[in-house]
Amino acid sequence: MIVDDEAPARARLRDLLADIRPQLPNEVVAEAANGLEALAATDLHEVDIALVDIRMPRMDGIELASHLLEIAHPPSVIFVTAFDAYAVKAFELSALDYLLKPVRAQRLLAALLKVREGRPTLAAQRHRLPPTARTHLSCHERGRVLLVPVVQILYFRADLKYVVARTREREFLLDESLSHLEQEFGAQFIRLHRSVLAAREAIAGFERSGPDDVDAQWQAILHGLPEKLPVSRRQWPLVKLQTRHPGS
């Protein structure tokens, strides 16, 4: 599969693959202009290798690689990049192969042969992927992988061994930890309670959970949802400082 937001770049890779076909038989089963299209293509085609551009709209190549790991038979990923030498060095250290644009036929052949020879796969090197902020989270549902846009999530709630992600429309079960989500998305979400993270932009205000006495607890009111989220006494001073609706 070829994944690049520029049609000429996809065409060049397609031509190069045709050129090296006598040395290494191959077939292009899918093309995509961004990570979201690529993930959709894996529902329709069995992909052994994905040639993935890095800078793409909607979902970049690094995030795509992390989501590809969630499918039943993840392909090997070879990054295609126009990054400068410093970024290329980072990919060298990760043991995931890369192709530097403009791609040359013999370099492409060498990268594909590495995969055929059983060099480290994407799954084996997962922890060494360069860090990137995810724009979507993966949810396994009825044998499919659904993508949940982070900007649509109003809150995360720990629920036994899963985390519930709530959008205005529905809930999604994520195989994530609340602490990891807080670390990754701390700029967008704030911890209200040991089991709840709320999107800062989703908080409309706060109110007491009962009469104004020592046992009353603050609750967060959300835009577009009738339910209210508990704010622990321990978190309340920090929440009050970090939100634009400091409750009184």
LINCORGI-V601391 format. One record per helix or strand. SS is the DSSP state (H for helix, E for strand). FROM is the first residue (numbers start at 0). TO is the last residue. Records with the same first field share a line. If there is no record, write none. Layout:
SS->FROM-TO / FROM-TO
This chain:
E->1-2 / 30-31 / 48-52 / 75-80 / 97-99 / 135-140 / 143-148 / 154-158 / 161-165 / 170-173 / 188-192 / 195-198 / 202-207 / 217-221 / 227-229
H->6-18 / 34-41 / 60-67 / 84-93 / 104-115 / 125-127 / 149-151 / 177-183 / 199-201 / 232-241
